[in-house]
Amino acid sequence: MSRERILVVDDEEDLLELVRFNLAKEGYQVICATTGEKAVEIARAELPDLMVLDLMLPGMDGLEVTKSLKNNPETHPVPIVMLTAKGEESDIVTGLELGADDYVTKPFSPRILLARVKAVLRRKVTDVTNESEVVRIHNLVVHPGRREVRVDGHPVALTFTEFGVLRYLMRRPGWVFTRSQIVDAVRGTDYFVTDRSVDVQIVGLRKKLGSAGEYIETVRGVGYRFKE
């Protein structure tokens, strides 16, 4: 049974209870809050292992909560899974750029939410990857020290920028990254990178990686992720 503590924040009592019930059934310790102000207070006092955060809150909304927690050194490491309405694409992008780890759109399946929570908690444990450590996912191998990429054992020639984008996505498989986050991660390689040129890099990567290119998924209206 799990022992992680999860803070659930939503002003809808029925939805709050639904999420609390399903998380508790999986063995998680669940703390609840119905306002953003209370969520920040609890997060600072309890330092939960993860937060499930509704964006549409009265008063201090979910984006303000995210910004507050990510700007605080003590609460910065707390992973955040956002709950959003389907039409809030701009809020999803903003939330991810502020530091949220993933999102689930409403209405949602409790099973999908649980899967996302488990995945984020897994990544939290394993996300201590050494900068020089070889990354192996599926049939794709990236060797940072040699700046070498192989698919099914065969070398693939990438530009510095393509290599940077691929490595950045592979270091956190399953995470959704906005174009701005990717730009910040690979800026200063072989040419000036912009939000739109990220799309060009992805097209080039997919072509060069062949069948392995399908592991790079487009998340409509948000950005890209590497398939787990």
C-alpha positions in Angstrom: 0.0 0.0 0.0 1.2 3.5 -0.8 2.2 5.9 2.0 2.5 9.1 -0.1 0.6 12.1 1.1 -1.5 13.9 -1.6 -3.1 17.3 -1.2 -6.3 17.6 -3.3 -7.6 21.1 -4.0 -11.1 21.7 -5.5 -14.0 23.9 -4.5 -16.6 21.4 -5.7 -17.4 19.2 -2.8 -18.6 16.2 -4.9 -15.6 16.2 -7.1 -13.3 16.7 -4.1 -14.8 13.6 -2.4 -14.6 11.6 -5.7 -10.9 12.3 -6.0 -10.3 11.7 -2.2 -12.1 8.4 -2.2 -10.2 7.0 -5.2 -6.8 8.1 -4.0 -7.5 6.8 -0.5 -8.7 3.4 -1.9 -5.2 3.1 -3.5 -3.6 3.6 -0.1 -2.6 7.3 -0.4 -2.9 9.6 2.6 -5.2 12.4 1.4 -5.4 16.0 2.6 -8.2 18.2 1.2 -8.5 22.0 0.6 -11.3 24.0 -1.0 -9.5 27.3 -1.6 -6.2 28.3 -3.1 -5.2 30.2 0.1 -5.8 27.1 2.2 -3.9 24.9 -0.3 -0.8 27.1 -0.1 -1.0 27.1 3.7 -1.3 23.3 3.9 1.4 22.8 1.3 3.9 24.9 3.2 3.1 23.2 6.5 2.8 19.6 5.3 5.0 19.5 2.2 2.9 16.8 0.5 4.4 14.3 -1.9 2.0 15.5 -4.7 -0.8 18.0 -5.2 -3.9 17.5 -7.4 -5.0 21.1 -8.1 -8.1 22.5 -9.7 -7.4 25.6 -11.8 -10.8 27.3 -11.4 -10.8 28.2 -7.7 -12.5 31.3 -6.1 -10.1 34.0 -4.9 -6.6 32.6 -5.4 -6.9 30.4 -8.5 -4.8 27.3 -9.4 -2.3 29.2 -11.5 -1.6 31.6 -8.6 -1.2 28.6 -6.3 1.2 27.0 -8.7 3.3 30.2 -9.0 3.3 30.7 -5.2 4.5 27.2 -4.5 7.1 27.1 -7.3 8.6 30.4 -6.2 9.1 29.0 -2.7 12.3 26.9 -2.3 10.6 24.6 0.3 7.5 23.9 -1.8 9.1 24.0 -5.2 9.8 20.2 -5.4 6.1 19.3 -4.7 4.8 17.9 -8.0 1.5 19.3 -9.3 -1.2 17.6 -11.4 -3.6 20.2 -12.7 -7.4 19.6 -13.2 -8.6 21.7 -16.0 -11.7 22.2 -18.2 -11.1 21.2 -21.8 -11.2 24.7 -23.1 -8.4 26.0 -20.9 -5.5 25.3 -23.3 -3.8 28.7 -22.5 -4.1 28.0 -18.8 -2.6 24.5 -19.3 0.4 26.0 -21.1 0.8 28.7 -18.4 0.5 26.1 -15.6 3.2 23.9 -17.2 5.5 26.8 -17.8 5.0 27.8 -14.1 6.2 24.3 -13.1 3.2 22.0 -13.0 4.1 18.4 -13.9 1.0 17.2 -15.7 -2.7 17.9 -16.2 -6.0 16.0 -16.5 -9.0 17.5 -18.3 -12.5 17.6 -16.9 -14.7 15.5 -17.0 -12.2 12.8 -16.2 -12.0 9.1 -15.4 -10.7 8.4 -11.9 -8.6 5.6 -13.4 -6.8 8.1 -15.7 -6.2 10.5 -12.8 -4.8 7.7 -10.7 -2.5 6.6 -13.6 -1.2 10.2 -14.0 -0.6 10.5 -10.2 1.3 7.3 -10.1 3.4 8.2 -13.1 4.3 11.6 -11.7 5.2 10.0 -8.3 7.4 7.5 -10.2 9.2 10.2 -12.0 9.7 12.1 -8.8 11.6 9.1 -7.4 13.6 8.4 -10.5 14.3 12.0 -11.7 17.8 12.1 -10.3 19.4 11.3 -13.7 23.0 12.1 -13.9 23.8 14.6 -16.7 26.2 12.1 -18.3 24.1 9.0 -17.8 23.1 7.0 -20.9 19.4 7.1 -21.5 17.7 4.0 -22.9 14.0 4.0 -23.8 12.3 1.5 -26.2 14.9 0.8 -29.0 16.4 4.3 -28.6 19.7 5.0 -26.8 21.2 8.4 -26.1 24.7 8.8 -24.9 25.2 12.5 -23.7 29.0 12.3 -23.2 29.5 11.1 -26.8 26.5 13.1 -28.1 25.5 9.8 -29.8 22.1 8.5 -30.7 21.4 4.9 -31.8 18.1 3.3 -33.0 18.2 -0.5 -32.9 21.9 -0.2 -32.5 22.4 2.0 -35.6 23.9 5.5 -35.2 21.7 8.5 -36.1 23.3 11.8 -37.0 21.6 14.7 -35.4 22.4 18.4 -35.2 23.3 19.9 -31.8 19.8 21.4 -31.5 18.0 18.2 -32.5 20.1 16.2 -30.0 19.3 18.8 -27.2 15.5 18.6 -27.9 15.5 14.7 -28.0 17.6 14.4 -24.8 15.4 16.9 -23.0 12.2 15.1 -23.8 13.7 11.6 -23.0 15.0 12.6 -19.6 11.4 12.9 -18.4 9.3 10.4 -20.5 5.6 11.1 -20.3 6.0 14.7 -19.2 4.4 17.3 -21.4 6.7 20.2 -22.3 5.6 23.5 -23.9 7.6 24.9 -26.8 8.9 27.7 -24.5 10.2 25.1 -22.0 12.0 23.3 -24.9 13.4 26.6 -26.2 14.8 27.4 -22.7 16.4 24.0 -22.4 18.2 24.0 -25.7 18.9 27.7 -26.3 22.4 28.5 -27.3 23.2 25.4 -29.4 23.8 25.7 -33.1 21.3 28.5 -33.8 18.8 30.8 -32.2 15.8 28.7 -31.3 12.2 30.1 -31.2 8.9 28.6 -30.3 8.0 27.9 -33.9 11.4 26.5 -34.8 10.8 23.8 -32.2 8.2 22.4 -34.5 10.8 22.3 -37.3 13.2 20.4 -35.0 10.6 17.9 -34.1 9.8 17.2 -37.8 13.5 16.7 -38.5 13.9 14.4 -35.4 11.0 12.2 -36.4 12.3 11.8 -39.9 15.8 11.0 -38.8 14.7 8.6 -36.1 12.5 6.6 -38.5 10.1 4.3 -36.7 11.4 5.6 -33.3 10.1 9.0 -34.3 6.6 8.0 -33.3 7.7 8.1 -29.6 7.7 11.9 -29.8 4.0 12.8 -29.3 2.3 16.1 -30.1 0.0 17.3 -27.4 -2.4 19.6 -29.2 -2.4 23.2 -28.0 0.4 22.5 -25.5 3.6 21.1 -26.8 5.4 17.7 -27.0 6.2 14.7 -24.8 8.2 11.5 -25.2 6.1 8.3 -25.0 6.7 6.3 -21.8 
